[in-house]
């Protein structure tokens, strides 16, 4: 019977997904759990739960019921006390309620984050959930404030405003769990590295006993329509013992991981990057110089609309725009075949693809009086609504850019671990006067190092070569990873990379 219902559920899931656009599902964070993975998670739940007389199951974001189906398939009917599922979207909730109406599921078509917390006798000893992956920018300030207040009351956890909805689900559910109850969460692994994940990690280490985190290989995406690397987090609702160790696994499957290691909780308390485990046994914080000691590291500038503000020299000539209104800018990494950029006598990059950034030094009256072709181009931008875009409308003059002078060294912001070069990130030696957009990190030498590098092309080249000798593992260990093996480095993360070899060049 369960197999037949699961077959019907899969057909239902496909039909309901097809009735929504990818953008709609993305905004609501609706990514269904694959059947094989759901059943594997419930088998692990059964092993961790132990010999319970009866199981009280809840899924706070049940969707069409992938976890509930697996629950019925794994747990004997005699062990099941009750099962409750919450679903906020009637598009999925109503058909799912009809599908499971004869199985004893208490299907509640309401928002779990607003639902009334059960009393002591109504709490659950098994919670399994794939919460909606709604990014913070899809959430209103009022909604976040309500969630933050409710989460603080439920678990004592203060969630950062940049956190996704799944973080609130995790904290809110604390009040629904019985003492000693088990919870399994299928969530994005990004919480393990990002700043907003600190509150989640403190909750996992201080408020409950964190049992096990399995991180899937990011090249093996669990959700084909979501660029996210997934993790399964197991916790028990009890205060952790001293000298507690957390099981970290990676790759393979949840039941047969490729890597397996126990990591002391005190190590996790000190470390801001959990995705380095289980590959590393015990991360040792470098006591030597790091890149942040040598460079001020900034993200490249955000134009507001690259297609409008960045033009080729041919486009500038065709429109008869004044070259004085532009400054050179590097093309994106995919269009940059070399790692060393030379400049012509004006400082423009000697590249086949020559790009220039619109950044006029004049006010509108001056442009209208002296540069009619540029004024006409700005009028085109207004017609297109570019001046009303978020970045542009928050500038003093909507068409001027933030200050990002050319940097002698730039590093790519995104990269893949399986790149042909074996290096997910590239350091580029910039001998031109070109600035860079936010697909790069810009490294400006701090005062004493800048003086040493000034007019010293030999030392500059040595620094560049040494930067590119930093091992990929070191770089990846400080960054973060997304589905499909996409890695990202923020300025502070790049600044934490060890720079002993680079620093020795200045001795």
N, C-alpha and C positions, 0 to 999 in steps of 0.2 A: 504493500500500500504506500509506504513512504517513498519508494523508488518511483512509483507512478506520479505521486504528488510533486516530487522534485522535477520530474520531466515536464509536468504541466507548469511548474514555477519558472523553469528556464524559458519556456515558450512565452509565458506571460512577461517575463523580464525583457526579452527581446522586443516584444510588441510595444510595451510601455516606453522603453528607451527610444524606440524609433519615432514615437509620437512627440518627442521633445528634441529640440535642437541641442547640439553639443554645447553651445554657449549657455543655454538654460540650465543644463545639468551641471556645468562647471560652476556657475554662480551659486547653485545650491549644494555643491559638493557631493553629487550623487554618483557614486562609483560602486557598482555591485561587486560583492565578494565572489570569486570563482568557487564552484562547488568543491573541487578537490582541496582547495586551501581551507574552506570552511570546515570540511570534515576532518582535516588534519588538526586544525585548531581545537575542535571539540574532542578529538581523541586525546590530545594533550591535556585538555581540561579534566577529562575523566581520570587520567593518571595522576594529576596534581591534586584533585579533589579528595581522593582517597575513598574509603568505604563509608560514604554517607548513607544514612537511612533513607533520606528523601532529598531531592534537589529542587530548589526554588530558583528558577531561571528567569532572567530578564535581559532583554536586548533594547537599549534606549533608542536605537535607530534601525529598526528592523527591516525597512524596505519591503521587498517581496518575501523575505523570510529565509535567506540562505543559511544563516546560523541556526535558526529554529529547525529547519529541515535536517541539518546535520545533527542537531541536538537529539531529535527524535530517532535518527538513524543510529546514533552511538550509545545513548543511554536507554537501558531497559525501561519499559513503561512502568514497571513496578517501583522504580526509583524516583519517578517524577511526581512531585507534590503539586506544583503549578508552574505555569509559564506565562510571562507577560511580555508584550512587545509594544513599543511606542513608535509611531510614524506621523510626522508632521504634514507630509504631502499626501493629500487624498488621491492624487493621481496613481500613486503606488499603494497607499494604505487600503483604500476601498476594495480593489481587486484581490489584494493579499488576504484581507479579512474573509472574503468569500471563499478563497482557496482553502484556508486552514480552519474554517468554521466548525468542522466536525472532529477536530483533533484536540480540543480543549484549550487552545490558545486564547488568552485574554488579550485581544487586540484593541489598543487604545489609540484612536486617531487624534492625537494632540501633541503639542510641543513638549518634549521631555524636559527641556530647560526651564519650563514654566510649571511643570506638574507638581502636585503636592507630594511632599516627601512622606513615605509610609511610616507608620508607627513601629515600635520595636518588634512586634510580632509579624509585621508585614515585610520585613527586610529580606534580602535575597542572598543566598550563599553561592550563586554562580551568575556572574554578569559577563557577557561576551558581546562585543560591539565593534563595528566598523563605523565610527561616527562620521558625519558629513564633513568633507574637507572644504570648508568655506574659508577663503582667505580674508584677512582682516579688512582689506579695502572694499570688500563687498558687505561689510557690516557697518551700520550707522553708529554714531557716537552714543546715542541714547541706548541702543541695543547693547553695546559693549558695557556701558555703565551698569545696566541692570544685571548683566551676566557676571560682571566682576563682583558686585555686591552679593549676589546669590552664591557664587563660588566661594567667596571668602567665608560666608556664613556656614556653608556645607562642609568645607575642608580646611579652613584657615589658610587658604592659598590665594595670594594676590597675583592675578594673571595680568601680564603685560598687554597693553593695548594693541601691540603688533601681532599678538598671537592669533592663530586660526581658531575656528569654532571647536575643533576637536579638543583643544586644551581645556575649554570650559566644560565639555562633556566629562572629561576625566576627573576634574575637581568636583563637579556637581554630583557625580555618581557615588562619591564617598559616603554620603548620607543615606544611600540606598542599600548599602552592603551590611550584612550581619557581621558580628564579631567573628573573625577568622574566615570570612567569606573570600572567595576567589574571584578575580577579575582578569579577563584576557582582552587586550585592546589591539586592534589592527589599525595602526596610525602611521602617519609620515615619520620617517626617521630623522627629519630635520630638527626636531626638538632637542636632539642629542648634542647639537653643535651651536645653534643660534642663540643670541642673547635672550630672546623672549622665552626660550626653553628652560632658563634657569629656575623659574618658579616651579615648573613641572618636575624638574629633577630634584629640587628640594623636597617636594611632596613625596616623590617616590623613595627618597632616602630617609626622610624623617617621620612621615605620617603613617606609612605602611611598610610592609616587608616586600621589597622588590625581589622577585624570585628569579626572573629570566627575561632577557631581551634577545630576541632573534632578529637579526637584520638580514634582509634578502639582498643578494647581489644586485646592485643597481642596474646592471646590464640585463637582468631578468626581471623586467617590470611586471608587477602583479596586476596592474590595471592598464590595459593597452591605451586607454583614452585619457590618462592622467600622467603628467610628467612629474612623478613623485616616487621616491624610494621608500619602501615600506618596511615596517618593523612590527613584530608581535611582542607586546609587553605583558608579562604576567606579574600580578601582585596579590598579596594576601592582606586582608584588613586586620593587621595586628602590628604592634610596635616592633621594629627589628631588634634582634639580639645584638649585643656588642660583638665586635669582630665578625660581623656578618659578611658573607661573600655572595656576589651576584653572578649568576651564570650568564655569560655572553656567548652567543653562537652567531655564525655568519655563513652565508652561502648555502648551497644545496637546498634541503627542505627543512622544515621545522623539526621533523622527527629524525632526519639524517643530515645534520649540518656538515659543511666542509671544515669549519673551524669551531673549536669548543674550548672555553677557558673560564675559570672562576676568577673574579676580580674583587678584591676587598673593597667594602663600601667606603672606607676611609680614603682609598685611592680615588674613587669616584667623587668624593666630596671636594677634593683638591683640583680635579681636572675639569676643564670647561668643554673638552672635546671627547665625547664618549664613542664616536664612531671609529676611533683608533683601536677599540677593543672588538673582538678578541685577538686581532693581529699582533698587538703589542701586549707584552706581559705586564709591564708597569711603566707608564710614561714618566720619564725623568725630565723635569723642567730644566731647560738650559740655563746655566748660571753665567754663560758668556754673552757676548754681544749678539743682538738680533738686528734684523734689517731696520726696525723702527728706531734703533739707536743711531743709525747712520743717515737715514732718509726720512723726510716728511712724505708720507704716502697719501695721495689723494685720488679719488675717482675722477676719471675724465669728465668733461662737462656734459650736461644734459641740454640739448638745443631746444627742445619743445616740439620740433618737427624736422627730422633730418632731411626729408625730401624737399622741404622749402628752404631751410637755412644753409644747406650744404650743396654747393654747385661745382661743376667742373669748370675749368678755364674756358672751354668752348662755349658753355652756356652763358657765362658771364660776358664773353665777347658778343655773342648773338643778341643778347638783350641790351648791349651797350651800357652795362652797369659799371660804375667807377670801381677800379681795382682797390682804391684806398678804403673802400667799405668792407673789404674782406681780409682775412688772414688764413694762412695755410693750415690744413688739418689732415691728420693721417686717415687713410681709408681703413675700413674694418679689417680685422686680422685675416679674413678669408681672401681679401684682395691685396694682401701684403706678402709677397713671395719671399722677401729677404728679411733678415734680422738686423741688418745695419742699413741705416738710411743716410744718404749723403744729401747735401743741399747745394743749390746753385748760388750764384753771387748775391742773390736777394734773400737766401735762406729757404726758398721753396724746395720741397722734397724732389729729388731726382727719381721720380717714379713714373711708370706708364700711366697709372691712374692718379691724376693730380686733382685734389679737391680743395675747396676754399670755403671758409665759414663766414657767413654774413654777420658782421659785427660793426655797424657804422658808428663812428665817434661823434655824430651830429644829432641834434634834436630835430623834431619834425619840421619846424619852421625853416631851419637851415637846409634840410633835404628838399623840401618843397621849392625853395628859392633857387638852389644851386644844382640840384641833381634830379631833374624831372624823370629820367628813366628809372632811377631808384625809387622815387616817390610812387611811380606807377606800379612798380613791383610790390611795394608795401601795401598799396591799395588792393592788389590781387590777394595778398595775404589776409587782409581784412574781410574780403568777400568770402574767402574760404573758411573764415572763422578762426584762423590760427592765432590771432591776437587774443582770443577769448579762451584759449586752452590754459590748463592749470598753470603750467610753468610760465607761459608768456604773460598772463595777466597778473602774476605776482612780481613782475619786474618793474623797475622804475620806468624804463622804456621797453615796451614789449618785444622789440626787435634786437635788443642788445644782449650779449652773452655774459655769463659769469666769468670771473677772472681765472684763467687757467693758462699761465705762461707755458712755453715749451719746456719739457723736461728732458734731461740727457738720457734717461732710461725710462722705458715704459714696459709694463708687463700685461699680458693678456688677462682678462678678467674671468673668462670662461674657458674650459678645455675638457677634453675627453681623455680618459686614462688609456684608451686603445688607439691613440693617434699614431700615425705612421712614424713620427720622429721618436716616439716613446716618451715625449715630454708633454704633459697636458697643458703646461703654461710656458709661454715664450717671453724671454727678456729681449727687448729690442734696443739697440744703440741708436739714439736719435741725434744725428749731427745737423739737423735742419732746424728751422724756426717754426715747425709745425706743432700745433697743440693736438689734443686727442679727445675724442668723445668718450662716453662712459662705458665703452666696451674695453677700455684699457684702465690700468692703474698707473699713475704717474709718480715717479720716484724723484724727489727733489733733494739733493744732498744738503744736510744740515751745515751750519756755518763753517766749522773747522774743516769739514770734508770738502765743502764747496771751494774753499780757498785752495786746497791741495789739488783739486781737479782742474781749476781754472788754467787754461792755456797749457794743459798737460794731456795731450791726446793719447800718449802711451799709457799713462795711469788710467785714464778713462776707459780705454780698450781692455785693460787688465781687469778692471772692476766688472765690466760687462761680461767678459769670459768667465769670471769666477761666479757671477750670478747664474749663468747658464749651467754651471757645474753643480749647483744645488740639486740634490737628488729629488726625483719626482715623489718619492715616498715622504720626504720631509715636507714638501709643498702640500701634498694631499692631506697629510696629517693635521695641518693647520686649517684647511679649508672645509668645505661642506660638499655633499654629493646629492644629486637628484636622480630621478629615474632615467634609465638609458645610459648611465655612466657619465652624466654631465657634472663636472666639478666647477666650483665657484670659489673665488677668493675675495674677501672684502679687505679694505685697506688695513684694518687692525690685525686681521689674520695674516696677511702678508708680512706685516710688521713684526709678528711673533716668530717668524722663521729665523733659525740660527744663522748668524753671519760671521762666524769666527774667521773663516778664510778670507772673506771680503775685508774685514777689519784689519787683518795682518798686512794688507797692502798699504795701509796708511801709517804703519809703524816707522 
